[in-house]
Amino acid sequence: MSKSIPPKPIPNSFLNAAQIADRWNMSERQVRRMFAKGELPTHKFGKLIRASLKDILLHEAGSFRLIAG
């Protein structure tokens, strides 16, 4: 009997606007606008604003949906 291997969980790491801009080949300002518009959820660590890698990967896959709360 073969057992299926569960998928590896996405690490809970966070990217700043500059890292996302580099990854998506866009300006840091455009990423900050996406943050401000709520197109990507952000997490605040003191004064630092970051987006989770999980949310970035979902956005890249086209399966990201914001749920109004």
Secondary structure by P-SEA (a helix, b strand, c coil): cbbbbcccccccccccaaaaaaaacccaaaaaaaaaaccbbbbbcccbbbbbaaaaaaaaaccbbbbcc
